[in-house]
Amino acid sequence: MIIQEAVLRYNFHARPCAYFVNQTSKFEANITIVRGNRSGNGKSVISVMMLELAEGDKVKIVIDGNDEEEAMKKVVYLIENSLEKDW
C-alpha cells in the first residue's frame, strides 16, 4: 500500500472526472481518493464527483495492488497537472 498527498490544480467537473477515471481504470490496483473525512473509489466517476474536488484541494491518495507504484505516479500526475487539452 502506498499513501501520498497531492494538491489539485484544476476543478474536477464532469469532463476531467471522466478522463481521470478512464486513466485510473487501466490499473489493477485499488485507488482511493480522500478529501477531508470523505473518500471515493478513484475508478468510479460518480464516487470521484461526490468528493466535490476543486482547485487547491489537498487530497490523500491511497493505492494498493500489484501495479501500485506505476498507478501512484499516474494519479499524482493527473491531479497536479491541468490536462485540459486531453479532456
GUVODO-552483 format. One record per atom (N, C-alpha, C): chain; y negated, x, z; atom name; residue in one letter. Coordinates in nm, 4 decimals. Layout:
unit / yy / xx / zz / site / code
A / Y / X / Z / CA / a
...
This chain:
unit / yy / xx / zz / site / code
A / 0.1182 / 0.0848 / 0.0000 / N / m
A / 0.0000 / 0.0000 / 0.0000 / CA / m
A / -0.1241 / 0.0890 / 0.0000 / C / m
A / -0.2204 / 0.0515 / -0.0821 / N / i
A / -0.3481 / 0.1227 / -0.0912 / CA / i
A / -0.4591 / 0.0223 / -0.0605 / C / i
A / -0.5558 / 0.0644 / 0.0188 / N / i
A / -0.6721 / -0.0188 / 0.0506 / CA / i
A / -0.7969 / 0.0617 / 0.0202 / C / i
A / -0.8914 / -0.0006 / -0.0506 / N / q
A / -1.0162 / 0.0667 / -0.0848 / CA / q
A / -1.1283 / -0.0365 / -0.0913 / C / q
A / -1.2498 / 0.0077 / -0.0636 / N / e
A / -1.3659 / -0.0802 / -0.0756 / CA / e
A / -1.4431 / -0.0464 / -0.2021 / C / e
A / -1.5124 / -0.1471 / -0.2558 / N / a
A / -1.5944 / -0.1295 / -0.3748 / CA / a
A / -1.7098 / -0.2291 / -0.3680 / C / a
A / -1.8157 / -0.2000 / -0.4408 / N / v
A / -1.9325 / -0.2880 / -0.4457 / CA / v
A / -1.9435 / -0.3452 / -0.5867 / C / v
A / -1.9510 / -0.4765 / -0.5935 / N / l
A / -1.9579 / -0.5473 / -0.7218 / CA / l
A / -2.0923 / -0.5218 / -0.7893 / C / l
A / -2.0897 / -0.4866 / -0.9143 / N / r
A / -2.2119 / -0.4528 / -0.9890 / CA / r
A / -2.2628 / -0.5643 / -1.0796 / C / r
A / -2.2011 / -0.6827 / -1.0729 / N / y
A / -2.2427 / -0.7963 / -1.1551 / CA / y
A / -2.1898 / -0.9236 / -1.0909 / C / y
A / -2.2399 / -1.0399 / -1.1357 / N / n
A / -2.1933 / -1.1677 / -1.0831 / CA / n
A / -2.0597 / -1.2046 / -1.1460 / C / n
A / -1.9690 / -1.2534 / -1.0665 / N / f
A / -1.8343 / -1.2891 / -1.1125 / CA / f
A / -1.8321 / -1.4370 / -1.1504 / C / f
A / -1.8886 / -1.4720 / -1.2639 / N / h
A / -1.8797 / -1.6096 / -1.3117 / CA / h
A / -1.7529 / -1.6219 / -1.3965 / C / h
A / -1.7362 / -1.7299 / -1.4699 / N / a
A / -1.6095 / -1.7606 / -1.5376 / CA / a
A / -1.5615 / -1.6504 / -1.6327 / C / a
A / -1.6486 / -1.6026 / -1.7195 / N / r
A / -1.6047 / -1.5013 / -1.8167 / CA / r
A / -1.5576 / -1.3719 / -1.7527 / C / r
A / -1.6367 / -1.3112 / -1.6640 / N / p
A / -1.5870 / -1.1881 / -1.6033 / CA / p
A / -1.4620 / -1.2097 / -1.5184 / C / p
A / -1.4494 / -1.3255 / -1.4542 / N / c
A / -1.3280 / -1.3546 / -1.3772 / CA / c
A / -1.2067 / -1.3579 / -1.4702 / C / c
A / -1.2212 / -1.4253 / -1.5822 / N / a
A / -1.1103 / -1.4343 / -1.6773 / CA / a
A / -1.0729 / -1.2962 / -1.7301 / C / a
A / -1.1733 / -1.2161 / -1.7627 / N / y
A / -1.1456 / -1.0802 / -1.8113 / CA / y
A / -1.0791 / -0.9968 / -1.7018 / C / y
A / -1.1302 / -1.0060 / -1.5806 / N / f
A / -1.0750 / -0.9319 / -1.4675 / CA / f
A / -0.9268 / -0.9652 / -1.4487 / C / f
A / -0.8946 / -1.0935 / -1.4464 / N / v
A / -0.7565 / -1.1371 / -1.4262 / CA / v
A / -0.6688 / -1.0975 / -1.5438 / C / v
A / -0.7234 / -1.1033 / -1.6637 / N / n
A / -0.6477 / -1.0581 / -1.7813 / CA / n
A / -0.6058 / -0.9128 / -1.7639 / C / n
A / -0.6950 / -0.8308 / -1.7124 / N / q
A / -0.6661 / -0.6886 / -1.6934 / CA / q
A / -0.5736 / -0.6641 / -1.5743 / C / q
A / -0.5949 / -0.7331 / -1.4632 / N / t
A / -0.5123 / -0.7103 / -1.3443 / CA / t
A / -0.3704 / -0.7635 / -1.3622 / C / t
A / -0.3539 / -0.8645 / -1.4448 / N / s
A / -0.2218 / -0.9231 / -1.4668 / CA / s
A / -0.1265 / -0.8283 / -1.5393 / C / s
A / -0.1784 / -0.7222 / -1.5934 / N / k
A / -0.0956 / -0.6240 / -1.6642 / CA / k
A / -0.0176 / -0.5348 / -1.5671 / C / k
A / -0.0526 / -0.5406 / -1.4393 / N / f
A / 0.0118 / -0.4551 / -1.3399 / CA / f
A / 0.1201 / -0.5322 / -1.2648 / C / f
A / 0.2209 / -0.4601 / -1.2231 / N / e
A / 0.3304 / -0.5183 / -1.1457 / CA / e
A / 0.2899 / -0.5389 / -0.9995 / C / e
A / 0.2064 / -0.4515 / -0.9483 / N / a
A / 0.1675 / -0.4531 / -0.8067 / CA / a
A / 0.0942 / -0.5822 / -0.7699 / C / a
A / 0.1052 / -0.6199 / -0.6437 / N / n
A / 0.0279 / -0.7317 / -0.5893 / CA / n
A / -0.1145 / -0.6829 / -0.5645 / C / n
A / -0.2123 / -0.7619 / -0.6065 / N / i
A / -0.3531 / -0.7251 / -0.5933 / CA / i
A / -0.4244 / -0.8344 / -0.5149 / C / i
A / -0.4860 / -0.7951 / -0.4045 / N / t
A / -0.5610 / -0.8893 / -0.3215 / CA / t
A / -0.7048 / -0.8411 / -0.3108 / C / t
A / -0.7985 / -0.9327 / -0.3291 / N / i
A / -0.9403 / -0.9038 / -0.3150 / CA / i
A / -0.9880 / -0.9754 / -0.1883 / C / i
A / -1.0567 / -0.9024 / -0.1006 / N / v
A / -1.1031 / -0.9591 / 0.0260 / CA / v
A / -1.2557 / -0.9500 / 0.0315 / C / v
A / -1.3191 / -1.0629 / 0.0615 / N / r
A / -1.4648 / -1.0680 / 0.0825 / CA / r
A / -1.4874 / -1.1389 / 0.2150 / C / r
A / -1.5398 / -1.0662 / 0.3095 / N / g
A / -1.5607 / -1.1244 / 0.4423 / CA / g
A / -1.4288 / -1.1646 / 0.5040 / C / g
A / -1.4173 / -1.2920 / 0.5409 / N / n
A / -1.2937 / -1.3402 / 0.6017 / CA / n
A / -1.2057 / -1.4170 / 0.5031 / C / n
A / -1.2406 / -1.4102 / 0.3738 / N / r
A / -1.1616 / -1.4795 / 0.2713 / CA / r
A / -1.0940 / -1.3778 / 0.1803 / C / r
A / -0.9760 / -1.4125 / 0.1334 / N / s
A / -0.9059 / -1.3249 / 0.0404 / CA / s
A / -0.8491 / -1.4075 / -0.0738 / C / s
A / -0.8260 / -1.3402 / -0.1859 / N / g
A / -0.7726 / -1.4092 / -0.3017 / CA / g
A / -0.6797 / -1.3202 / -0.3821 / C / g
A / -0.5902 / -1.3837 / -0.4531 / N / n
A / -0.4981 / -1.3149 / -0.5418 / CA / n
A / -0.5765 / -1.2623 / -0.6615 / C / n
A / -0.5758 / -1.1315 / -0.6811 / N / g
A / -0.6502 / -1.0693 / -0.7892 / CA / g
A / -0.5942 / -1.0956 / -0.9276 / C / g
A / -0.4858 / -1.1721 / -0.9354 / N / k
A / -0.4257 / -1.2078 / -1.0638 / CA / k
A / -0.4406 / -1.3562 / -1.0937 / C / k
A / -0.5247 / -1.4251 / -1.0172 / N / s
A / -0.5463 / -1.5687 / -1.0339 / CA / s
A / -0.6953 / -1.5972 / -1.0519 / C / s
A / -0.7314 / -1.6552 / -1.1667 / N / v
A / -0.8722 / -1.6863 / -1.1934 / CA / v
A / -0.9283 / -1.7774 / -1.0852 / C / v
A / -0.8556 / -1.8826 / -1.0510 / N / i
A / -0.9039 / -1.9774 / -0.9503 / CA / i
A / -0.9239 / -1.9074 / -0.8157 / C / i
A / -0.8264 / -1.8266 / -0.7778 / N / s
A / -0.8327 / -1.7565 / -0.6499 / CA / s
A / -0.9525 / -1.6621 / -0.6439 / C / s
A / -0.9770 / -1.5888 / -0.7515 / N / v
A / -1.0902 / -1.4958 / -0.7566 / CA / v
A / -1.2223 / -1.5730 / -0.7575 / C / v
A / -1.2294 / -1.6811 / -0.8346 / N / m
A / -1.3535 / -1.7589 / -0.8406 / CA / m
A / -1.3859 / -1.8239 / -0.7061 / C / m
A / -1.2838 / -1.8595 / -0.6293 / N / m
A / -1.3061 / -1.9213 / -0.4979 / CA / m
A / -1.3712 / -1.8245 / -0.3999 / C / m
A / -1.3653 / -1.6952 / -0.4283 / N / l
A / -1.4300 / -1.5966 / -0.3409 / CA / l
A / -1.5819 / -1.5949 / -0.3600 / C / l
A / -1.6302 / -1.6570 / -0.4692 / N / e
A / -1.7733 / -1.6653 / -0.4987 / CA / e
A / -1.8395 / -1.5281 / -0.4939 / C / e
A / -1.7826 / -1.4338 / -0.5664 / N / l
A / -1.8337 / -1.2970 / -0.5678 / CA / l
A / -1.9637 / -1.2871 / -0.6458 / C / l
A / -2.0570 / -1.2100 / -0.5932 / N / a
A / -2.1868 / -1.1911 / -0.6577 / CA / a
A / -2.2244 / -1.0431 / -0.6543 / C / a
A / -2.3143 / -1.0075 / -0.7414 / N / e
A / -2.3619 / -0.8687 / -0.7493 / CA / e
A / -2.4051 / -0.8200 / -0.6114 / C / e
A / -2.3592 / -0.7012 / -0.5741 / N / g
A / -2.3945 / -0.6418 / -0.4465 / CA / g
A / -2.2942 / -0.6676 / -0.3356 / C / g
A / -2.2013 / -0.7609 / -0.3574 / N / d
A / -2.0995 / -0.7889 / -0.2556 / CA / d
A / -2.0068 / -0.6695 / -0.2389 / C / d
A / -1.9746 / -0.6388 / -0.1132 / N / k
A / -1.8749 / -0.5352 / -0.0844 / CA / k
A / -1.7415 / -0.6062 / -0.0656 / C / k
A / -1.6421 / -0.5612 / -0.1398 / N / v
A / -1.5093 / -0.6201 / -0.1298 / CA / v
A / -1.4080 / -0.5132 / -0.0897 / C / v
A / -1.3009 / -0.5604 / -0.0291 / N / k
A / -1.1893 / -0.4727 / 0.0024 / CA / k
A / -1.0787 / -0.5067 / -0.0965 / C / k
A / -1.0188 / -0.4053 / -0.1533 / N / i
A / -0.9109 / -0.4224 / -0.2498 / CA / i
A / -0.7830 / -0.3740 / -0.1834 / C / i
A / -0.6811 / -0.4592 / -0.1831 / N / v
A / -0.5519 / -0.4244 / -0.1251 / CA / v
A / -0.4484 / -0.4363 / -0.2365 / C / v
A / -0.3821 / -0.3256 / -0.2655 / N / i
A / -0.2831 / -0.3250 / -0.3734 / CA / i
A / -0.1528 / -0.2673 / -0.3201 / C / i
A / -0.0442 / -0.3370 / -0.3519 / N / d
A / 0.0874 / -0.2955 / -0.3040 / CA / d
A / 0.1898 / -0.3146 / -0.4159 / C / d
A / 0.2555 / -0.2048 / -0.4539 / N / g
A / 0.3593 / -0.2150 / -0.5555 / CA / g
A / 0.3816 / -0.0832 / -0.6263 / C / g
A / 0.4745 / -0.0854 / -0.7204 / N / n
A / 0.5155 / 0.0365 / -0.7907 / CA / n
A / 0.4014 / 0.1077 / -0.8631 / C / n
A / 0.3121 / 0.0333 / -0.9247 / N / d
A / 0.2031 / 0.0934 / -1.0029 / CA / d
A / 0.0684 / 0.0807 / -0.9308 / C / d
A / 0.0712 / 0.0866 / -0.7980 / N / e
A / -0.0492 / 0.0606 / -0.7184 / CA / e
A / -0.1613 / 0.1603 / -0.7425 / C / e
A / -0.1298 / 0.2863 / -0.7646 / N / e
A / -0.2360 / 0.3859 / -0.7858 / CA / e
A / -0.3097 / 0.3606 / -0.9163 / C / e
A / -0.2356 / 0.3356 / -1.0221 / N / e
A / -0.2972 / 0.3057 / -1.1522 / CA / e
A / -0.3753 / 0.1753 / -1.1447 / C / e
A / -0.3181 / 0.0764 / -1.0765 / N / a
A / -0.3855 / -0.0528 / -1.0612 / CA / a
A / -0.5161 / -0.0381 / -0.9839 / C / a
A / -0.5153 / 0.0418 / -0.8774 / N / m
A / -0.6361 / 0.0602 / -0.7973 / CA / m
A / -0.7472 / 0.1229 / -0.8808 / C / m
A / -0.7147 / 0.2235 / -0.9593 / N / k
A / -0.8161 / 0.2868 / -1.0453 / CA / k
A / -0.8792 / 0.1835 / -1.1374 / C / k
A / -0.7964 / 0.0990 / -1.1977 / N / k
A / -0.8463 / -0.0011 / -1.2917 / CA / k
A / -0.9297 / -0.1072 / -1.2208 / C / k
A / -0.8830 / -0.1555 / -1.1070 / N / v
A / -0.9547 / -0.2606 / -1.0351 / CA / v
A / -1.0909 / -0.2114 / -0.9867 / C / v
A / -1.0956 / -0.0921 / -0.9310 / N / v
A / -1.2233 / -0.0359 / -0.8864 / CA / v
A / -1.3171 / -0.0207 / -1.0058 / C / v
A / -1.2658 / 0.0273 / -1.1172 / N / y
A / -1.3476 / 0.0413 / -1.2384 / CA / y
A / -1.4031 / -0.0949 / -1.2811 / C / y
A / -1.3175 / -0.1972 / -1.2818 / N / l
A / -1.3609 / -0.3314 / -1.3230 / CA / l
A / -1.4677 / -0.3885 / -1.2305 / C / l
A / -1.4592 / -0.3576 / -1.1027 / N / i
A / -1.5556 / -0.4102 / -1.0054 / CA / i
A / -1.6870 / -0.3335 / -1.0092 / C / i
A / -1.6809 / -0.2037 / -1.0246 / N / e
A / -1.8007 / -0.1211 / -1.0130 / CA / e
A / -1.8750 / -0.0961 / -1.1442 / C / e
A / -1.8247 / -0.1468 / -1.2557 / N / n
A / -1.8899 / -0.1260 / -1.3847 / CA / n
A / -1.9113 / -0.2586 / -1.4553 / C / n
A / -2.0332 / -0.2815 / -1.4994 / N / s
A / -2.0621 / -0.4026 / -1.5743 / CA / s
A / -1.9934 / -0.3919 / -1.7097 / C / s
A / -1.9039 / -0.4848 / -1.7383 / N / l
A / -1.8257 / -0.4803 / -1.8600 / CA / l
A / -1.8627 / -0.5951 / -1.9534 / C / l
A / -1.9888 / -0.6316 / -1.9521 / N / e
A / -2.0354 / -0.7482 / -2.0265 / CA / e
A / -1.9936 / -0.7445 / -2.1738 / C / e
A / -1.9890 / -0.6269 / -2.2324 / N / k
A / -1.9510 / -0.6158 / -2.3741 / CA / k
A / -1.8057 / -0.6576 / -2.3973 / C / k
A / -1.7229 / -0.6531 / -2.2932 / N / d
A / -1.5808 / -0.6859 / -2.3067 / CA / d
A / -1.5483 / -0.8319 / -2.2812 / C / d
A / -1.6427 / -0.9102 / -2.2244 / N / w
A / -1.6138 / -1.0492 / -2.1936 / CA / w
A / -1.6101 / -1.1257 / -2.3207 / C / w
